[in-house]
Amino acid sequence: MNATSTNPAVPLIGRVLLALIMVVYGVIKITSIPGTTGYMTKMGLPAPELFAWLAALIELIGGVLIVIGWQTRKVAWFMVLYVLVATLIGHRFWDYEAAQRGAQMANFFKNVCMMGGFMLLAHFGPGSASLDKS
């Protein structure tokens, strides 16, 4: 084993960095539900306000649970599914005109990377500096 594989700070920092975007955007969504609802409406979702609240709460709560390391493997798999659905609904870059395609493509692939991070977390666990302690 090398030094990083036994250092409890490494998986903790990794969890914080991975979850940070979820927590921040969960708070942004909660504090701007009308804007989030408008985006959900634009994406053609039924009950857009309900989906806005669901997205905000999933991101905020899921992110916090990842940071503290509680039920990490289950939460990480749930976040993979959530991000997959959110990506396919909200970042279909192929549906956009050239002026917006680049930004949507960046968001699409950022989400693909997050799914990879959540999958690694689900597989390897949160590390010892977590409530799960695994």
PyMOL commands that place a pseudoatom at each C-alpha (Angstrom):
pseudoatom trace, name=CA, resn=MET, resi=1, chain=A, elem=C, hetatm=0, pos=[0.000, 0.000, 0.000]
pseudoatom trace, name=CA, resn=ASN, resi=2, chain=A, elem=C, hetatm=0, pos=[1.119, 3.530, -0.647]
pseudoatom trace, name=CA, resn=ALA, resi=3, chain=A, elem=C, hetatm=0, pos=[0.666, 6.454, 1.729]
pseudoatom trace, name=CA, resn=THR, resi=4, chain=A, elem=C, hetatm=0, pos=[-2.508, 7.800, 0.110]
pseudoatom trace, name=CA, resn=SER, resi=5, chain=A, elem=C, hetatm=0, pos=[-4.376, 4.504, 0.321]
pseudoatom trace, name=CA, resn=THR, resi=6, chain=A, elem=C, hetatm=0, pos=[-4.128, 4.532, 4.124]
pseudoatom trace, name=CA, resn=ASN, resi=7, chain=A, elem=C, hetatm=0, pos=[-4.615, 8.262, 4.659]
pseudoatom trace, name=CA, resn=PRO, resi=8, chain=A, elem=C, hetatm=0, pos=[-8.225, 8.806, 5.860]
pseudoatom trace, name=CA, resn=ALA, resi=9, chain=A, elem=C, hetatm=0, pos=[-8.146, 12.416, 4.660]
pseudoatom trace, name=CA, resn=VAL, resi=10, chain=A, elem=C, hetatm=0, pos=[-7.894, 11.452, 0.987]
pseudoatom trace, name=CA, resn=PRO, resi=11, chain=A, elem=C, hetatm=0, pos=[-11.336, 9.814, 0.623]
pseudoatom trace, name=CA, resn=LEU, resi=12, chain=A, elem=C, hetatm=0, pos=[-12.857, 12.485, 2.880]
pseudoatom trace, name=CA, resn=ILE, resi=13, chain=A, elem=C, hetatm=0, pos=[-11.514, 15.292, 0.695]
pseudoatom trace, name=CA, resn=GLY, resi=14, chain=A, elem=C, hetatm=0, pos=[-12.619, 13.385, -2.405]
pseudoatom trace, name=CA, resn=ARG, resi=15, chain=A, elem=C, hetatm=0, pos=[-16.145, 13.019, -1.028]
pseudoatom trace, name=CA, resn=VAL, resi=16, chain=A, elem=C, hetatm=0, pos=[-16.302, 16.707, -0.143]
pseudoatom trace, name=CA, resn=LEU, resi=17, chain=A, elem=C, hetatm=0, pos=[-15.087, 17.749, -3.597]
pseudoatom trace, name=CA, resn=LEU, resi=18, chain=A, elem=C, hetatm=0, pos=[-17.497, 15.398, -5.368]
pseudoatom trace, name=CA, resn=ALA, resi=19, chain=A, elem=C, hetatm=0, pos=[-20.468, 16.430, -3.224]
pseudoatom trace, name=CA, resn=LEU, resi=20, chain=A, elem=C, hetatm=0, pos=[-19.701, 20.161, -3.241]
pseudoatom trace, name=CA, resn=ILE, resi=21, chain=A, elem=C, hetatm=0, pos=[-21.381, 20.749, -6.602]
pseudoatom trace, name=CA, resn=MET, resi=22, chain=A, elem=C, hetatm=0, pos=[-24.499, 18.913, -5.436]
pseudoatom trace, name=CA, resn=VAL, resi=23, chain=A, elem=C, hetatm=0, pos=[-24.761, 20.873, -2.187]
pseudoatom trace, name=CA, resn=VAL, resi=24, chain=A, elem=C, hetatm=0, pos=[-24.119, 24.247, -3.840]
pseudoatom trace, name=CA, resn=TYR, resi=25, chain=A, elem=C, hetatm=0, pos=[-26.593, 23.674, -6.664]
pseudoatom trace, name=CA, resn=GLY, resi=26, chain=A, elem=C, hetatm=0, pos=[-29.139, 22.177, -4.279]
pseudoatom trace, name=CA, resn=VAL, resi=27, chain=A, elem=C, hetatm=0, pos=[-29.026, 25.411, -2.279]
pseudoatom trace, name=CA, resn=ILE, resi=28, chain=A, elem=C, hetatm=0, pos=[-29.194, 27.492, -5.470]
pseudoatom trace, name=CA, resn=LYS, resi=29, chain=A, elem=C, hetatm=0, pos=[-32.251, 25.543, -6.634]
pseudoatom trace, name=CA, resn=ILE, resi=30, chain=A, elem=C, hetatm=0, pos=[-33.989, 25.877, -3.255]
pseudoatom trace, name=CA, resn=THR, resi=31, chain=A, elem=C, hetatm=0, pos=[-33.337, 29.615, -3.089]
pseudoatom trace, name=CA, resn=SER, resi=32, chain=A, elem=C, hetatm=0, pos=[-34.570, 30.140, -6.634]
pseudoatom trace, name=CA, resn=ILE, resi=33, chain=A, elem=C, hetatm=0, pos=[-37.450, 27.699, -7.046]
pseudoatom trace, name=CA, resn=PRO, resi=34, chain=A, elem=C, hetatm=0, pos=[-39.232, 29.938, -9.605]
pseudoatom trace, name=CA, resn=GLY, resi=35, chain=A, elem=C, hetatm=0, pos=[-36.166, 29.890, -11.859]
pseudoatom trace, name=CA, resn=THR, resi=36, chain=A, elem=C, hetatm=0, pos=[-35.662, 26.156, -11.387]
pseudoatom trace, name=CA, resn=THR, resi=37, chain=A, elem=C, hetatm=0, pos=[-39.361, 25.604, -12.103]
pseudoatom trace, name=CA, resn=GLY, resi=38, chain=A, elem=C, hetatm=0, pos=[-39.005, 27.675, -15.269]
pseudoatom trace, name=CA, resn=TYR, resi=39, chain=A, elem=C, hetatm=0, pos=[-36.124, 25.479, -16.435]
pseudoatom trace, name=CA, resn=MET, resi=40, chain=A, elem=C, hetatm=0, pos=[-38.114, 22.328, -15.645]
pseudoatom trace, name=CA, resn=THR, resi=41, chain=A, elem=C, hetatm=0, pos=[-41.027, 23.782, -17.638]
pseudoatom trace, name=CA, resn=LYS, resi=42, chain=A, elem=C, hetatm=0, pos=[-38.699, 24.503, -20.565]
pseudoatom trace, name=CA, resn=MET, resi=43, chain=A, elem=C, hetatm=0, pos=[-37.518, 20.883, -20.433]
pseudoatom trace, name=CA, resn=GLY, resi=44, chain=A, elem=C, hetatm=0, pos=[-41.144, 19.771, -20.798]
pseudoatom trace, name=CA, resn=LEU, resi=45, chain=A, elem=C, hetatm=0, pos=[-41.519, 18.089, -17.418]
pseudoatom trace, name=CA, resn=PRO, resi=46, chain=A, elem=C, hetatm=0, pos=[-44.992, 17.599, -15.992]
pseudoatom trace, name=CA, resn=ALA, resi=47, chain=A, elem=C, hetatm=0, pos=[-45.465, 19.194, -12.557]
pseudoatom trace, name=CA, resn=PRO, resi=48, chain=A, elem=C, hetatm=0, pos=[-42.319, 21.305, -12.973]
pseudoatom trace, name=CA, resn=GLU, resi=49, chain=A, elem=C, hetatm=0, pos=[-42.498, 22.869, -9.504]
pseudoatom trace, name=CA, resn=LEU, resi=50, chain=A, elem=C, hetatm=0, pos=[-42.627, 19.421, -7.919]
pseudoatom trace, name=CA, resn=PHE, resi=51, chain=A, elem=C, hetatm=0, pos=[-39.622, 18.325, -9.966]
pseudoatom trace, name=CA, resn=ALA, resi=52, chain=A, elem=C, hetatm=0, pos=[-37.791, 21.552, -9.052]
pseudoatom trace, name=CA, resn=TRP, resi=53, chain=A, elem=C, hetatm=0, pos=[-38.254, 20.809, -5.354]
pseudoatom trace, name=CA, resn=LEU, resi=54, chain=A, elem=C, hetatm=0, pos=[-37.305, 17.150, -5.817]
pseudoatom trace, name=CA, resn=ALA, resi=55, chain=A, elem=C, hetatm=0, pos=[-34.124, 18.063, -7.687]
pseudoatom trace, name=CA, resn=ALA, resi=56, chain=A, elem=C, hetatm=0, pos=[-33.171, 20.655, -5.078]
pseudoatom trace, name=CA, resn=LEU, resi=57, chain=A, elem=C, hetatm=0, pos=[-33.734, 18.298, -2.152]
pseudoatom trace, name=CA, resn=ILE, resi=58, chain=A, elem=C, hetatm=0, pos=[-32.028, 15.329, -3.805]
pseudoatom trace, name=CA, resn=GLU, resi=59, chain=A, elem=C, hetatm=0, pos=[-28.952, 17.413, -4.589]
pseudoatom trace, name=CA, resn=LEU, resi=60, chain=A, elem=C, hetatm=0, pos=[-28.766, 19.045, -1.173]
pseudoatom trace, name=CA, resn=ILE, resi=61, chain=A, elem=C, hetatm=0, pos=[-29.529, 15.991, 0.952]
pseudoatom trace, name=CA, resn=GLY, resi=62, chain=A, elem=C, hetatm=0, pos=[-27.602, 13.578, -1.257]
pseudoatom trace, name=CA, resn=GLY, resi=63, chain=A, elem=C, hetatm=0, pos=[-24.583, 15.873, -1.230]
pseudoatom trace, name=CA, resn=VAL, resi=64, chain=A, elem=C, hetatm=0, pos=[-24.638, 16.252, 2.550]
pseudoatom trace, name=CA, resn=LEU, resi=65, chain=A, elem=C, hetatm=0, pos=[-24.978, 12.475, 3.029]
pseudoatom trace, name=CA, resn=ILE, resi=66, chain=A, elem=C, hetatm=0, pos=[-21.968, 11.911, 0.773]
pseudoatom trace, name=CA, resn=VAL, resi=67, chain=A, elem=C, hetatm=0, pos=[-19.912, 14.471, 2.732]
pseudoatom trace, name=CA, resn=ILE, resi=68, chain=A, elem=C, hetatm=0, pos=[-20.693, 12.906, 6.101]
pseudoatom trace, name=CA, resn=GLY, resi=69, chain=A, elem=C, hetatm=0, pos=[-20.394, 9.395, 4.715]
pseudoatom trace, name=CA, resn=TRP, resi=70, chain=A, elem=C, hetatm=0, pos=[-23.746, 7.971, 5.799]
pseudoatom trace, name=CA, resn=GLN, resi=71, chain=A, elem=C, hetatm=0, pos=[-25.098, 5.042, 3.736]
pseudoatom trace, name=CA, resn=THR, resi=72, chain=A, elem=C, hetatm=0, pos=[-22.502, 6.153, 1.240]
pseudoatom trace, name=CA, resn=ARG, resi=73, chain=A, elem=C, hetatm=0, pos=[-22.613, 3.253, -1.203]
pseudoatom trace, name=CA, resn=LYS, resi=74, chain=A, elem=C, hetatm=0, pos=[-26.414, 3.347, -1.495]
pseudoatom trace, name=CA, resn=VAL, resi=75, chain=A, elem=C, hetatm=0, pos=[-26.517, 7.137, -1.732]
pseudoatom trace, name=CA, resn=ALA, resi=76, chain=A, elem=C, hetatm=0, pos=[-23.749, 7.119, -4.350]
pseudoatom trace, name=CA, resn=TRP, resi=77, chain=A, elem=C, hetatm=0, pos=[-25.672, 4.621, -6.528]
pseudoatom trace, name=CA, resn=PHE, resi=78, chain=A, elem=C, hetatm=0, pos=[-28.804, 6.726, -6.115]
pseudoatom trace, name=CA, resn=MET, resi=79, chain=A, elem=C, hetatm=0, pos=[-26.836, 9.814, -7.174]
pseudoatom trace, name=CA, resn=VAL, resi=80, chain=A, elem=C, hetatm=0, pos=[-25.579, 7.967, -10.269]
pseudoatom trace, name=CA, resn=LEU, resi=81, chain=A, elem=C, hetatm=0, pos=[-29.185, 7.300, -11.277]
pseudoatom trace, name=CA, resn=TYR, resi=82, chain=A, elem=C, hetatm=0, pos=[-30.313, 10.833, -10.416]
pseudoatom trace, name=CA, resn=VAL, resi=83, chain=A, elem=C, hetatm=0, pos=[-27.473, 12.460, -12.365]
pseudoatom trace, name=CA, resn=LEU, resi=84, chain=A, elem=C, hetatm=0, pos=[-28.084, 10.139, -15.334]
pseudoatom trace, name=CA, resn=VAL, resi=85, chain=A, elem=C, hetatm=0, pos=[-31.772, 11.097, -15.500]
pseudoatom trace, name=CA, resn=ALA, resi=86, chain=A, elem=C, hetatm=0, pos=[-31.022, 14.802, -14.913]
pseudoatom trace, name=CA, resn=THR, resi=87, chain=A, elem=C, hetatm=0, pos=[-28.381, 14.726, -17.646]
pseudoatom trace, name=CA, resn=LEU, resi=88, chain=A, elem=C, hetatm=0, pos=[-30.632, 13.082, -20.202]
pseudoatom trace, name=CA, resn=ILE, resi=89, chain=A, elem=C, hetatm=0, pos=[-33.448, 15.520, -19.416]
pseudoatom trace, name=CA, resn=GLY, resi=90, chain=A, elem=C, hetatm=0, pos=[-31.553, 18.751, -18.884]
pseudoatom trace, name=CA, resn=HIS, resi=91, chain=A, elem=C, hetatm=0, pos=[-28.389, 18.621, -20.974]
pseudoatom trace, name=CA, resn=ARG, resi=92, chain=A, elem=C, hetatm=0, pos=[-29.324, 17.172, -24.354]
pseudoatom trace, name=CA, resn=PHE, resi=93, chain=A, elem=C, hetatm=0, pos=[-26.656, 19.164, -26.161]
pseudoatom trace, name=CA, resn=TRP, resi=94, chain=A, elem=C, hetatm=0, pos=[-27.633, 17.585, -29.476]
pseudoatom trace, name=CA, resn=ASP, resi=95, chain=A, elem=C, hetatm=0, pos=[-30.993, 19.410, -29.288]
pseudoatom trace, name=CA, resn=TYR, resi=96, chain=A, elem=C, hetatm=0, pos=[-29.417, 22.876, -29.039]
pseudoatom trace, name=CA, resn=GLU, resi=97, chain=A, elem=C, hetatm=0, pos=[-28.335, 25.334, -31.684]
pseudoatom trace, name=CA, resn=ALA, resi=98, chain=A, elem=C, hetatm=0, pos=[-24.616, 25.889, -32.113]
pseudoatom trace, name=CA, resn=ALA, resi=99, chain=A, elem=C, hetatm=0, pos=[-24.556, 28.968, -29.846]
pseudoatom trace, name=CA, resn=GLN, resi=100, chain=A, elem=C, hetatm=0, pos=[-25.696, 26.953, -26.813]
pseudoatom trace, name=CA, resn=ARG, resi=101, chain=A, elem=C, hetatm=0, pos=[-24.452, 23.494, -27.786]
pseudoatom trace, name=CA, resn=GLY, resi=102, chain=A, elem=C, hetatm=0, pos=[-20.983, 23.971, -26.262]
pseudoatom trace, name=CA, resn=ALA, resi=103, chain=A, elem=C, hetatm=0, pos=[-22.274, 24.952, -22.818]
pseudoatom trace, name=CA, resn=GLN, resi=104, chain=A, elem=C, hetatm=0, pos=[-24.773, 22.091, -22.799]
pseudoatom trace, name=CA, resn=MET, resi=105, chain=A, elem=C, hetatm=0, pos=[-22.082, 19.658, -23.956]
pseudoatom trace, name=CA, resn=ALA, resi=106, chain=A, elem=C, hetatm=0, pos=[-19.809, 20.832, -21.127]
pseudoatom trace, name=CA, resn=ASN, resi=107, chain=A, elem=C, hetatm=0, pos=[-22.618, 20.263, -18.605]
pseudoatom trace, name=CA, resn=PHE, resi=108, chain=A, elem=C, hetatm=0, pos=[-23.392, 16.867, -20.130]
pseudoatom trace, name=CA, resn=PHE, resi=109, chain=A, elem=C, hetatm=0, pos=[-19.804, 15.644, -19.808]
pseudoatom trace, name=CA, resn=LYS, resi=110, chain=A, elem=C, hetatm=0, pos=[-19.364, 17.258, -16.372]
pseudoatom trace, name=CA, resn=ASN, resi=111, chain=A, elem=C, hetatm=0, pos=[-22.306, 15.125, -15.279]
pseudoatom trace, name=CA, resn=VAL, resi=112, chain=A, elem=C, hetatm=0, pos=[-20.801, 12.036, -16.914]
pseudoatom trace, name=CA, resn=CYS, resi=113, chain=A, elem=C, hetatm=0, pos=[-17.653, 12.659, -14.850]
pseudoatom trace, name=CA, resn=MET, resi=114, chain=A, elem=C, hetatm=0, pos=[-19.738, 13.044, -11.676]
pseudoatom trace, name=CA, resn=MET, resi=115, chain=A, elem=C, hetatm=0, pos=[-21.424, 9.727, -12.404]
pseudoatom trace, name=CA, resn=GLY, resi=116, chain=A, elem=C, hetatm=0, pos=[-17.974, 8.155, -12.648]
pseudoatom trace, name=CA, resn=GLY, resi=117, chain=A, elem=C, hetatm=0, pos=[-16.993, 9.665, -9.311]
pseudoatom trace, name=CA, resn=PHE, resi=118, chain=A, elem=C, hetatm=0, pos=[-20.176, 8.421, -7.648]
pseudoatom trace, name=CA, resn=MET, resi=119, chain=A, elem=C, hetatm=0, pos=[-19.616, 4.952, -9.129]
pseudoatom trace, name=CA, resn=LEU, resi=120, chain=A, elem=C, hetatm=0, pos=[-16.091, 4.845, -7.715]
pseudoatom trace, name=CA, resn=LEU, resi=121, chain=A, elem=C, hetatm=0, pos=[-17.423, 5.967, -4.351]
pseudoatom trace, name=CA, resn=ALA, resi=122, chain=A, elem=C, hetatm=0, pos=[-20.140, 3.299, -4.457]
pseudoatom trace, name=CA, resn=HIS, resi=123, chain=A, elem=C, hetatm=0, pos=[-17.576, 0.635, -5.281]
pseudoatom trace, name=CA, resn=PHE, resi=124, chain=A, elem=C, hetatm=0, pos=[-14.717, 1.574, -2.969]
pseudoatom trace, name=CA, resn=GLY, resi=125, chain=A, elem=C, hetatm=0, pos=[-16.725, 3.096, -0.121]
pseudoatom trace, name=CA, resn=PRO, resi=126, chain=A, elem=C, hetatm=0, pos=[-16.299, 6.334, 1.817]
pseudoatom trace, name=CA, resn=GLY, resi=127, chain=A, elem=C, hetatm=0, pos=[-13.131, 5.533, 3.757]
pseudoatom trace, name=CA, resn=SER, resi=128, chain=A, elem=C, hetatm=0, pos=[-12.649, 5.508, 7.492]
pseudoatom trace, name=CA, resn=ALA, resi=129, chain=A, elem=C, hetatm=0, pos=[-13.302, 9.242, 8.023]
pseudoatom trace, name=CA, resn=SER, resi=130, chain=A, elem=C, hetatm=0, pos=[-17.045, 8.751, 7.598]
pseudoatom trace, name=CA, resn=LEU, resi=131, chain=A, elem=C, hetatm=0, pos=[-20.100, 7.648, 9.500]
pseudoatom trace, name=CA, resn=ASP, resi=132, chain=A, elem=C, hetatm=0, pos=[-19.943, 4.362, 7.590]
pseudoatom trace, name=CA, resn=LYS, resi=133, chain=A, elem=C, hetatm=0, pos=[-16.256, 3.882, 8.531]
pseudoatom trace, name=CA, resn=SER, resi=134, chain=A, elem=C, hetatm=0, pos=[-15.566, 1.579, 5.591]
for i in range(1, 134): cmd.bond("trace and resi %d" % i, "trace and resi %d" % (i + 1))
show_as sticks, trace
zoom trace
